[in-house]
């Protein structure tokens, strides 16, 4: 029985969607693991460019 070309096209779209989801999950995991380190690097760069500035800490409301 020959395969329907529309079925193959739909299958290809599903495969691309699964690959896209996998890539998104990997990027999210990498950013979650390396996020604080990257933030520290940017903070160090900013502090070295403007060493006289004092960091301001804005309080965040507690989520309830």
C-alpha positions in Angstrom: 0.0 0.0 0.0 1.6 3.3 -1.1 2.1 6.0 1.6 0.1 9.2 1.5 2.4 12.2 0.8 0.3 14.3 3.2 1.0 11.8 5.9 4.7 12.0 5.3 4.6 15.8 5.3 2.7 15.7 8.6 5.2 13.3 10.0 8.1 15.5 9.0 6.5 18.5 10.7 6.1 16.5 13.9 9.7 15.5 13.8 10.8 19.1 13.4 8.6 20.1 16.3 10.1 17.4 18.5 13.6 18.5 17.6 12.7 22.1 18.3 11.3 21.1 21.7 14.4 19.1 22.5 16.7 22.1 21.6 14.5 24.4 23.7 14.7 22.1 26.7 18.5 21.8 26.4 18.9 25.6 26.2 16.7 26.1 29.2 18.7 23.6 31.2 22.0 25.2 30.2 20.8 28.7 31.1 19.5 27.4 34.4 22.8 25.9 35.3 25.1 28.7 33.9 22.8 31.6 34.6 24.3 32.8 37.9 27.9 32.4 36.5 27.0 34.5 33.4 25.3 37.1 35.6 28.5 37.3 37.7 30.6 37.8 34.6 28.4 40.7 33.4 28.5 42.2 36.9 32.3 42.0 37.0 32.5 43.7 33.5 30.1 46.5 34.6 32.0 47.0 37.9 35.3 47.2 36.0 33.9 49.8 33.6 32.4 52.0 36.3 34.2 51.2 39.7 32.8 54.2 41.5 29.2 53.3 41.1 27.6 51.7 44.1 25.2 48.8 43.3 21.6 49.5 44.1 19.5 46.7 45.4 15.7 47.0 44.7 13.6 44.9 47.1 11.3 42.5 45.4 7.9 41.7 46.8 7.4 38.3 48.2 5.2 36.2 46.0 2.2 34.8 47.8 
